[in-house]
Amino acid sequence: MKKNISIRVNGVERSAQVEPRLLLAHFLREMAGLTGTHIGCETSLCGACTVLLDGRAVKSCTVLAVQADGASVTTIEGLADDGKLHAIQQGFWEEHGLQCGFCTPGMILCSHDLLERNPAPSEVEIREALGGNLCRCTGYQHIVNAVQSASSKMAKPPAKRRKK
């Protein structure tokens, strides 16, 4: 029996009738047409399907679409603002944090969650946060550099001192 669900995806309300067993990853790709959420393993090992569910990084191959009913989901397509790359996306571009690009959406969204919780993470903290996301191309150092670059870009400028 199908269930009616409504999920706010990248700020747009998406309603559909879905099978209770439909994974959020498949809902996003097949029903919402957002193919930036990649499906690599469907066993939660690779992290390519990572999205933000109510602001927290989750592997969308482990979440049923019905579990996300009423929630807000951000995919890689929703991170840029009016065509301008998010600081994390810019960091990945500038620091060569991607090669084939398959893992990149998941890495970026996982990094977003990290930087929201910890705006100035150490290299060890970055590596730990990204531990559930696999990359077969870059060797990770460029990804770490990209997150560090994004952290610097996202840091608030210091308050100006008032002259007396």
Backbone as CSV, one residue per row, in Angstrom:
resi,resn,N_x,N_y,N_z,CA_x,CA_y,CA_z,C_x,C_y,C_z
1,MET,0.834,-1.161,0.000,0.000,0.000,0.000,0.894,1.244,0.000
2,LYS,0.659,2.147,-0.923,1.453,3.367,-1.031,1.077,4.361,0.061
3,LYS,2.075,5.191,0.401,1.890,6.213,1.430,2.078,7.588,0.797
4,ASN,1.292,8.558,1.229,1.465,9.939,0.796,2.532,10.591,1.668
5,ILE,3.516,11.204,1.032,4.552,11.907,1.780,4.775,13.284,1.175
6,SER,5.332,14.150,1.985,5.693,15.492,1.541,7.036,15.839,2.171
7,ILE,8.007,16.141,1.331,9.363,16.458,1.784,9.771,17.775,1.140
8,ARG,10.310,18.687,1.930,10.828,19.948,1.387,12.256,19.650,0.907
9,VAL,12.452,19.675,-0.407,13.754,19.368,-0.995,14.332,20.640,-1.606
10,ASN,15.453,21.075,-1.078,16.109,22.302,-1.553,15.136,23.480,-1.581
11,GLY,14.268,23.530,-0.563,13.326,24.635,-0.424,12.029,24.486,-1.188
12,VAL,11.884,23.374,-1.918,10.670,23.144,-2.710,9.923,21.946,-2.131
13,GLU,8.643,22.136,-1.874,7.823,21.048,-1.339,7.606,20.005,-2.427
14,ARG,7.927,18.735,-2.115,7.740,17.628,-3.054,6.805,16.621,-2.407
15,SER,5.669,16.397,-3.021,4.706,15.425,-2.509,4.581,14.286,-3.495
16,ALA,4.380,13.090,-2.952,4.254,11.919,-3.816,3.626,10.775,-3.040
17,GLN,3.138,9.808,-3.791,2.707,8.540,-3.221,3.853,7.570,-3.450
18,VAL,4.327,6.962,-2.372,5.494,6.079,-2.493,5.245,4.745,-1.811
19,GLU,5.956,3.760,-2.270,5.975,2.469,-1.585,6.712,2.672,-0.267
20,PRO,6.263,2.059,0.808,6.916,2.244,2.111,8.396,1.851,2.117
21,ARG,8.818,1.004,1.202,10.210,0.541,1.164,11.120,1.406,0.286
22,LEU,10.581,2.465,-0.339,11.377,3.318,-1.222,12.428,4.080,-0.419
23,LEU,13.669,3.973,-0.842,14.757,4.689,-0.173,14.726,6.166,-0.550
24,LEU,15.151,7.004,0.389,15.214,8.440,0.134,16.092,8.727,-1.081
25,ALA,17.186,8.007,-1.235,18.071,8.204,-2.394,17.303,8.027,-3.703
26,HIS,16.468,7.013,-3.768,15.693,6.761,-4.990,14.586,7.801,-5.164
27,PHE,13.985,8.235,-4.071,12.984,9.305,-4.153,13.622,10.555,-4.768
28,LEU,14.801,10.915,-4.279,15.460,12.129,-4.768,15.834,12.013,-6.240
29,ARG,16.380,10.879,-6.634,16.826,10.699,-8.016,15.667,10.493,-8.988
30,GLU,14.759,9.604,-8.627,13.724,9.179,-9.567,12.457,10.037,-9.529
31,MET,12.077,10.480,-8.360,10.824,11.230,-8.244,11.052,12.734,-8.249
32,ALA,12.177,13.173,-7.671,12.470,14.611,-7.654,13.397,15.006,-8.808
33,GLY,13.971,14.029,-9.500,14.843,14.313,-10.641,16.180,14.942,-10.267
34,LEU,16.624,14.736,-9.035,17.882,15.320,-8.558,18.957,14.234,-8.528
35,THR,19.718,14.164,-9.594,20.667,13.063,-9.757,22.046,13.335,-9.152
36,GLY,22.197,14.452,-8.462,23.466,14.726,-7.781,23.683,13.812,-6.594
37,THR,22.614,13.241,-6.071,22.725,12.253,-5.001,23.089,10.934,-5.672
38,HIS,24.327,10.500,-5.479,24.808,9.303,-6.170,24.561,8.052,-5.350
39,ILE,24.316,6.969,-6.035,24.120,5.679,-5.391,25.317,4.815,-5.745
40,GLY,26.095,4.496,-4.717,27.306,3.723,-4.960,27.219,2.303,-4.463
41,CYS,26.705,2.120,-3.256,26.756,0.789,-2.660,25.415,0.308,-2.106
42,GLU,24.549,1.215,-1.719,23.265,0.918,-1.067,23.431,0.074,0.197
43,THR,24.607,0.169,0.813,24.854,-0.533,2.082,25.428,0.413,3.124
44,SER,25.448,1.701,2.849,25.934,2.768,3.722,27.446,2.816,3.869
45,LEU,28.179,2.126,3.030,29.634,2.110,3.155,30.329,3.263,2.444
46,CYS,29.791,3.724,1.308,30.567,4.662,0.478,30.272,6.134,0.743
47,GLY,29.068,6.486,1.174,28.727,7.878,1.466,28.396,8.735,0.267
48,ALA,28.384,8.170,-0.936,28.100,8.951,-2.142,26.679,9.506,-2.139
49,CYS,25.796,8.906,-1.358,24.392,9.313,-1.323,24.091,10.302,-0.196
50,THR,25.114,10.833,0.463,24.901,11.712,1.610,24.133,12.968,1.222
51,VAL,23.120,13.284,2.027,22.331,14.515,1.903,22.193,15.099,3.303
52,LEU,21.654,16.301,3.382,21.352,16.895,4.679,19.871,16.698,4.962
53,LEU,19.557,16.046,6.045,18.183,15.812,6.474,17.984,16.649,7.728
54,ASP,17.156,17.685,7.596,16.987,18.656,8.681,18.340,19.162,9.182
55,GLY,19.252,19.398,8.222,20.545,19.997,8.523,21.652,19.043,8.913
56,ARG,21.351,17.772,9.077,22.365,16.793,9.482,22.658,15.840,8.337
57,ALA,23.929,15.505,8.173,24.327,14.591,7.109,23.813,13.184,7.401
58,VAL,23.142,12.609,6.400,22.690,11.220,6.485,22.963,10.549,5.150
59,LYS,23.144,9.260,5.204,23.300,8.480,3.982,21.893,8.110,3.527
60,SER,21.490,8.684,2.413,20.099,8.547,1.967,19.754,7.140,1.501
61,CYS,20.745,6.249,1.409,20.438,4.852,1.091,20.046,4.084,2.346
62,THR,20.109,4.750,3.518,19.726,4.096,4.768,18.457,4.695,5.357
63,VAL,17.862,5.649,4.643,16.656,6.323,5.121,15.529,6.032,4.138
64,LEU,14.409,5.608,4.666,13.240,5.414,3.810,12.607,6.773,3.535
65,ALA,12.067,6.934,2.353,11.413,8.197,2.004,10.303,8.519,3.000
66,VAL,9.571,7.510,3.462,8.489,7.758,4.420,9.034,8.273,5.753
67,GLN,10.273,7.942,6.088,10.880,8.456,7.316,11.204,9.945,7.193
68,ALA,11.361,10.420,5.973,11.673,11.828,5.736,10.420,12.674,5.535
69,ASP,9.259,12.061,5.631,8.006,12.796,5.473,7.969,13.963,6.455
70,GLY,7.715,15.164,5.937,7.648,16.360,6.772,8.994,17.002,7.054
71,ALA,10.047,16.411,6.584,11.393,16.920,6.850,11.869,17.832,5.723
72,SER,13.029,18.414,5.959,13.696,19.249,4.955,14.975,18.540,4.526
73,VAL,15.159,18.409,3.221,16.337,17.738,2.669,17.084,18.723,1.777
74,THR,18.393,18.753,1.944,19.246,19.536,1.051,20.148,18.573,0.315
75,THR,20.130,18.678,-1.011,21.018,17.876,-1.848,22.112,18.800,-2.384
76,ILE,23.050,18.237,-3.095,24.136,19.040,-3.661,23.586,20.132,-4.576
77,GLU,22.460,19.860,-5.242,21.861,20.857,-6.127,21.347,22.072,-5.371
78,GLY,21.073,21.906,-4.086,20.513,22.996,-3.294,21.531,23.794,-2.504
79,LEU,22.801,23.469,-2.648,23.819,24.141,-1.831,24.251,25.486,-2.409
80,ALA,24.375,25.568,-3.708,24.752,26.841,-4.334,23.629,27.850,-4.124
81,ASP,23.985,29.120,-4.098,22.993,30.167,-3.872,22.935,31.070,-5.096
82,ASP,21.828,31.014,-5.796,21.607,31.847,-6.978,22.757,31.721,-7.986
83,GLY,23.185,30.478,-8.213,24.240,30.216,-9.184,25.659,30.425,-8.665
84,LYS,25.792,30.895,-7.437,27.118,31.117,-6.843,27.457,29.913,-5.972
85,LEU,28.623,29.315,-6.223,29.023,28.145,-5.455,29.101,28.458,-3.969
86,HIS,28.712,27.492,-3.164,28.886,27.577,-1.717,30.399,27.534,-1.442
87,ALA,30.830,28.069,-0.333,32.259,28.105,0.011,32.879,26.710,-0.003
88,ILE,32.130,25.704,0.373,32.676,24.342,0.359,32.865,23.868,-1.075
89,GLN,31.885,24.131,-1.922,32.028,23.770,-3.338,33.223,24.501,-3.950
90,GLN,33.366,25.775,-3.627,34.483,26.572,-4.127,35.804,25.996,-3.631
91,GLY,35.838,25.590,-2.367,37.049,24.985,-1.808,37.431,23.711,-2.541
92,PHE,36.454,22.879,-2.856,36.740,21.640,-3.595,37.286,21.962,-4.980
93,TRP,36.741,22.994,-5.602,37.210,23.409,-6.924,38.651,23.929,-6.851
94,GLU,38.886,24.856,-5.953,40.202,25.504,-5.862,41.302,24.567,-5.374
95,GLU,40.965,23.645,-4.485,41.981,22.767,-3.889,42.066,21.401,-4.576
96,HIS,41.387,21.252,-5.694,41.414,19.998,-6.464,40.945,18.825,-5.612
97,GLY,39.866,19.058,-4.856,39.322,18.031,-3.976,38.424,17.046,-4.685
98,LEU,38.459,17.036,-6.001,37.654,16.081,-6.749,38.400,15.667,-7.997
99,GLN,38.112,14.470,-8.432,38.638,14.013,-9.707,37.488,13.490,-10.543
100,CYS,37.047,12.279,-10.289,35.936,11.760,-11.099,34.615,12.411,-10.690
101,GLY,34.516,12.870,-9.440,33.327,13.569,-8.976,32.246,12.691,-8.386
102,PHE,32.407,11.380,-8.414,31.345,10.507,-7.929,31.101,10.684,-6.435
103,CYS,32.153,10.781,-5.648,31.998,10.918,-4.195,31.768,12.361,-3.770
104,THR,32.022,13.302,-4.652,32.056,14.723,-4.297,30.782,15.248,-3.646
105,PRO,29.584,14.980,-4.168,28.390,15.509,-3.489,28.306,15.057,-2.033
106,GLY,28.560,13.786,-1.784,28.510,13.276,-0.418,29.582,13.891,0.460
107,MET,30.787,14.038,-0.082,31.883,14.661,0.669,31.537,16.105,1.031
108,ILE,30.989,16.832,0.079,30.660,18.243,0.306,29.561,18.384,1.358
109,LEU,28.520,17.570,1.271,27.424,17.686,2.233,27.849,17.211,3.622
110,CYS,28.689,16.198,3.684,29.218,15.761,4.972,30.104,16.862,5.567
111,SER,30.886,17.523,4.716,31.731,18.640,5.155,30.877,19.797,5.650
112,HIS,29.763,20.034,4.975,28.845,21.102,5.389,28.353,20.847,6.813
113,ASP,27.934,19.617,7.076,27.467,19.259,8.418,28.584,19.492,9.435
114,LEU,29.785,19.059,9.120,30.925,19.252,10.023,31.151,20.729,10.314
115,LEU,31.213,21.552,9.269,31.525,22.968,9.451,30.404,23.738,10.143
116,GLU,29.181,23.251,10.052,28.086,23.872,10.802,28.248,23.604,12.299
117,ARG,28.739,22.417,12.625,28.919,22.051,14.031,30.261,22.512,14.589
118,ASN,31.271,22.570,13.727,32.628,22.914,14.147,33.252,23.767,13.043
119,PRO,33.153,25.089,13.140,33.608,25.970,12.062,35.118,25.970,11.808
120,ALA,35.894,25.465,12.759,37.357,25.457,12.593,37.926,24.100,13.008
121,PRO,37.579,23.047,12.271,38.050,21.717,12.649,39.528,21.512,12.338
122,SER,40.157,20.664,13.113,41.544,20.275,12.848,41.555,19.272,11.697
123,GLU,42.724,18.983,11.185,42.835,17.985,10.115,42.316,16.636,10.593
124,VAL,42.639,16.274,11.826,42.175,14.998,12.384,40.652,14.975,12.454
125,GLU,40.034,16.075,12.889,38.578,16.143,12.973,37.931,16.062,11.595
126,ILE,38.549,16.677,10.601,38.025,16.599,9.228,38.084,15.158,8.744
127,ARG,39.223,14.530,8.927,39.372,13.131,8.477,38.382,12.208,9.184
128,GLU,38.165,12.451,10.477,37.213,11.633,11.231,35.791,11.846,10.712
129,ALA,35.419,13.103,10.465,34.072,13.410,9.980,33.810,12.805,8.602
130,LEU,34.836,12.738,7.777,34.678,12.204,6.422,34.963,10.702,6.347
131,GLY,35.196,10.080,7.493,35.554,8.664,7.530,34.532,7.734,6.903
132,GLY,33.282,8.129,6.851,32.243,7.290,6.259,32.011,7.552,4.788
133,ASN,32.886,8.350,4.177,32.777,8.662,2.751,34.044,8.178,2.056
134,LEU,33.876,7.365,1.040,35.024,6.800,0.339,35.293,7.526,-0.975
135,CYS,36.575,7.746,-1.234,37.022,8.305,-2.504,38.081,7.373,-3.054
136,ARG,37.973,7.048,-4.317,38.943,6.140,-4.919,39.937,6.862,-5.807
137,CYS,39.839,8.189,-5.872,40.676,8.934,-6.819,41.707,9.848,-6.176
138,THR,41.331,10.612,-5.159,42.161,11.744,-4.742,43.198,11.458,-3.676
139,GLY,43.045,10.408,-2.915,43.975,10.177,-1.824,43.661,11.019,-0.599
140,TYR,42.555,11.733,-0.591,41.992,12.459,0.545,42.684,13.759,0.929
141,GLN,43.977,13.923,0.705,44.635,15.144,1.176,44.028,16.385,0.532
142,HIS,43.716,16.321,-0.750,43.104,17.474,-1.415,41.698,17.753,-0.869
143,ILE,41.009,16.708,-0.461,39.682,16.887,0.131,39.815,17.583,1.481
144,VAL,40.765,17.148,2.277,41.021,17.799,3.570,41.388,19.263,3.348
145,ASN,42.256,19.510,2.367,42.635,20.892,2.047,41.413,21.717,1.647
146,ALA,40.500,21.102,0.901,39.293,21.800,0.454,38.419,22.186,1.642
147,VAL,38.282,21.298,2.616,37.468,21.591,3.794,38.134,22.682,4.628
148,GLN,39.456,22.628,4.740,40.171,23.679,5.467,40.000,25.027,4.773
149,SER,40.066,25.027,3.463,39.870,26.257,2.692,38.455,26.805,2.911
150,ALA,37.470,25.915,2.862,36.076,26.330,3.082,35.901,26.888,4.485
151,SER,36.545,26.269,5.447,36.462,26.744,6.829,36.956,28.180,6.924
152,SER,38.064,28.471,6.255,38.608,29.836,6.253,37.653,30.805,5.560
153,LYS,37.084,30.374,4.438,36.167,31.233,3.679,34.888,31.520,4.471
154,MET,34.451,30.544,5.240,33.196,30.683,5.965,33.362,31.409,7.299
155,ALA,34.605,31.562,7.743,34.845,32.244,9.018,34.390,33.685,8.919
156,LYS,33.776,34.125,9.965,33.314,35.510,9.984,34.521,36.424,10.101
157,PRO,34.510,37.524,9.361,35.627,38.468,9.478,35.681,39.055,10.896
158,PRO,36.881,39.335,11.392,36.970,39.889,12.736,36.283,41.251,12.806
159,ALA,35.719,41.528,13.966,35.030,42.813,14.164,36.038,43.945,14.074
160,LYS,35.625,45.013,13.430,36.506,46.172,13.305,36.553,46.911,14.633
161,ARG,37.749,47.354,14.968,37.898,48.140,16.191,37.457,49.561,15.959
162,ARG,36.833,50.091,16.952,36.391,51.478,16.859,37.573,52.388,17.172
163,LYS,37.764,53.378,16.340,38.828,54.364,16.570,38.348,55.399,17.574
164,LYS,39.236,55.794,18.452,38.878,56.811,19.458,39.366,58.158,19.049
